[in-house]
Amino acid sequence: MTPPPPPPIGLWQLLWVFIKVSTFTVGGGYVMIPVFREELVAKRRWLTDEEMLAVIAVAQACPGIFACNTAVGVGERLRGGWGALVAVVGVVLTPFIAIVIIAAAFAQIGDNALVNHALSGARAGVTALILVTLLKMRRQTLTHWLAIFLAASAFVAMWFGQVNPLGIIAAGAAVGLLAMRQRTINN
């Protein structure tokens, strides 16, 4: 006998998770990836790593703010249109309030050495978070020599050439489809 399906995720619960993630991450949308993964995949098991990777890929490929695109993807997957709306509100609420407060106070603290050192330390911590998430997610992504080659090629193209991430994603998708077609022909 199969276990009963889990109860639906409440909209308030979804809102709280996105408020929490956006409140405790500093540095932009990509910094949220490890925290999203921890909250949504590891802790709550609302998504699998594969589902999270799919949401991230689509969020990156779409125009707009990455964090909002990710919120739309996750919210829609978990609770449909209302989930998408609630997740976006959750992800923008705290930064909006913080920006209003910081803008009002920045003239007084902008040249403060203590503030600048604190932000420098926060950036170092954010870099470590992104690296740890990259290493965790590679297990699900780099499972075949073609995937490893594509990832290395994309890294080189973005590091040494000013290649648009959308072009990288589109090229990777095209190569993946061609590889699938070739496997179908060979079988």
Secondary structure, DSSP 8 states (H G I E B T S, - for coil): ----------HHHHHHHHHHHHHS--S-HHHHHHHHIIIIIIIS-SS-HHHHHHHHHHHHHSSS-HHHHHHHHHHHHHHHHHHHHHHHHHHHHHHHHHHHHHHHHHHHHTT-HHHHHHHHHHHHHHHHHHHHHHHHHHHHH--SHHHHHHHHHHHHHHHHS---HHHHHHHHHHHHHHHHHHHHHH-
